[in-house]
Amino acid sequence: MARKFSLAHLTVIQCPPPELIRIARKVGYDYVSVRVIPLGEPVYDLGGDPAQLKAAKAALAETGMTVLDVELARILPDIDVKSYEKAFAAAAELGAKQVISSLWVPDKSYAADKLGELCDLAKQYGLTINLEFLPFVQIKRFSDFLDVHRGAGRSNCGILVDTLYSTAYELSELDRLPRNLFNFIHLADGPNPLPTLGTPEMFTVVREGRLYAGDGQIDIAAVLRRLPAVPISIELPNSAMVKQLGLEGHARRCLEKAKRYVAEHVDCDSKAAVA
């Protein structure tokens, strides 16, 4: 079965959703991953702005593209989970099935309770929550992150890992998790180790300096081999490459490099094992 790839919005965050969708189709992605909840600049609020939602739906209809996932329903202090309802309704209108969430609180019990509430709300719209591990937030240890996931105890709650952060935990921890928890994966390369967590240098890498697959020091193949062959969402902001190649060119290079890397370092091993 051929690998499927999605263009994550953060890779070309300068693009409004309709442009993101059209670039993804032109370049050859299978899916798009759309930001529908405001998070800094630029503001994409498809749940709160009917015009933005209408334009995105028109681009999907025009191109035949499919939305893989939407972002980002953060678990924040004093969060009212119902504040995400309009965004979830918009996600459902776009045909999405997956929503990304992340933890921005230190209390595991509170985080698990809110995650459970979030999953219950998402379920009303046919959505699955995918909790992403981020090693630079308050819950930094992968084991604590998993405690929150287990504490929520919802069937529509998956786990999302980003290859960029795979050096922050032992990869053997992935081996102990049920494979059906993984609905897609984020892919990007970078330095190993990452700059010290929480430093400006680290955030520079995360926000504008991620590398194409194979151009950094992260063992992406070791992560992918431990997971089912789920869709790969390429989340790879790189301001220097956007300046050099343009948004479309950067999106194309992301896909070309990822496909080549997976074919040479991951899928080749799977074929050899079958043979």
Secondary structure, 3 states (H helix, E strand, C coil): CCCCEEEEHHHHCCCCHHHHHHHHHHHCCCEEEEECCCCCCCCCCCCCCHHHHHHHHHHHHHHCCEEEEEEEEEECCCCCHHHHHHHHHHHHHHCCCEEEEEECCCCHHHHHHHHHHHHHHHHCCCCEEEEECCCCCCCCCHHHHHHHHHHHCCCCEEEECEHHHHHHCCCHHHHCCCHHHCCCEEECECCCCCCCCCCHHHHHHHHHECECCCCCCCCHHHHHCCCCCCCEEECCCEHHHHHHHHHHHHHHHHHHHHHHHHHHHHHHHHHHHHC
